[in-house]
Amino acid sequence: MGSPTLEKIRSEALSLPESERAELAHSLVASLDAPADADAESAWDTEILRRLAEIDSGTAELIDREEFRRRMRARMSRV
């Protein structure tokens, strides 16, 4: 199952109140993530503005909710 140190930490963590366990779990999972991409937020801002400009200019192909659901179901059934 793990080292004695791990077992001790696990036992102590499981005795914490639920909110503190959730906070600990969040911290542990976040520590496994790769560092944030510094350019990602800027790239998404640029993409959002590009898409909004397409909508405003009338060049975007807009679909209704039912068509969106149909396409998503079709994609999911291929997986």
Sequence and secondary structure as in RCSB ss.txt:
>XXXX:A:sequence
MGSPTLEKIRSEALSLPESERAELAHSLVASLDAPADADAESAWDTEILRRLAEIDSGTAELIDREEFRRRMRAR
MSRV
>XXXX:A:secstr
   HHHHHHHHHHHTS HHHHHHHHHHHHHHHS    TTHHHHHHHHHHHHHHHHHHT S    HHHHHHHHHHH
HHH 
